[in-house]
């Protein structure tokens, strides 16, 4: 079963969070994430994953009335921004939850585990026509 595991950061706190990491803190964070990625790869569970840039690199697109893209700078909605994600193919939801907990334990400033919330989304692999329609 495939799952998307994603880490979100509060949009209003992005700058403060990123500036609170020392060089050593950043190296510890990257070492933690690289070790997780290597384990997923060696276990055959890795499908894809990526760390993402901050809010200044986001563009939001909506279709205009003429169908052409209407582009604005920054996230389309307040709240949180997607900081990174993994797509994994694992034997059980329990395994996906274990991976998410390991991501959550990534060291933050001062080397203290962040224990940030990590979302786990099952990826529905059934074609649309296999879903029952609502009456």
N, C-alpha and C positions, 0 to 999 in steps of 0.2 A: 504494500500500500504506500502510495506517495503522500507526503505531507510537505507543506510550506511552513517553515519555522521562521518567524520574523521578530526582529528587535526594533522597537519604536522608542523614540526619544521625545520628551515633551518639547514642542516647537519653541515655546517661549524660553526654554532653558538651554537650548542647543549651544549658544555661544558660551554661557557660563560653564556648562559641563565640559565642553571641549577645551576651554582655557584653563580648567582646573587640573588637567593632566600634565605632569612633568614629562620630560623626555623618557625617563626610566619607566614611568607609568604607562606611556604609550608603547614602549617596547614590551612590557609585561602583558599588556592587552593583546598586542599582535602575536606574541608567543603563545598565549592561551588559545586564541582563535586559530592560529596555524596548526597547533597540536590537535585541536578538535577536527579541523578539516582533514588533516592527515589520517586520523583515526577513521573518519567516515569513508575516506577513499580506500584505505586498506581493508575495511570491512565490506566494501562493495555497496555501501549505502549512499554515497555521494551521487547526486544528479547534477546539481549546480548550486552556486552560492556566490554572494558578492557583498562587500561592504559598499555603502553608497555615500555620496557627497552630502553636504548639508543643505539647508534650505536655500542658500544663495545659488545653488546649482540646479534647482528644480524649476521646471516650466509646467504650467497647467494649461491644458488644451480643452476647449469645448467647441463643438460644431456650431458655426453661426447659422443664421436662418437660410443662408445660401449653401450650407454644407461645407464651407471652407473653414479651416482651423482658425479659431480665435485664441491667441496665445497670451498668457499673462506670466509675469515673472513670479516665482515662489509657489509654495503649496497652495492648493485650491481651498483647503479647509484648515482651520486652526486645530489645535489639540496636539497631535503628535506627528512626527515625521518618521518615515521608514528609514532606519539607519543601516540595515543590512538584512540579508535573508539567506536561507538555505532551502533547497528542495532536496529531500531525502526519499529514498525508497527502502522502507524497513518492513520487518515481519509483523510488527504490531504497533498499535497506538502507544502502548507502554514504552516501547523503545523510542518513539518520537518524543515522548514526554521526558525521558532520560536525557536525550540530546538537548532539549530545550533547557532543562535544569542546568546542564553543564555550561551552556551558553550564558545563562543567567548569572552563573558564578564567576564570570569573567572579572578579573581584577580591575578595580577602578582607581581613582586617585589614592595614593598612599598604599597601593597594593591590596586594599580591602575589597573583598568580593562585592560587586555592585548589587547582586541579587535583583536586577531589574526585571520587570515583567517581560516575558517572551511569549508571543502568541503561536499556537500550533493550529494550522488549518489543514484538514484532510483535503486532498485533491481528488475530486470526483472524476474517475476515469471512464465513466459511462457516456456514450454518445447521447446527445440531447434527445434523440428519438426513443431512447430506452426509458426516459423518465415518464411517469404517469402524468397525464395532463389534468389540470384542475377543471372541475365543471363549473 
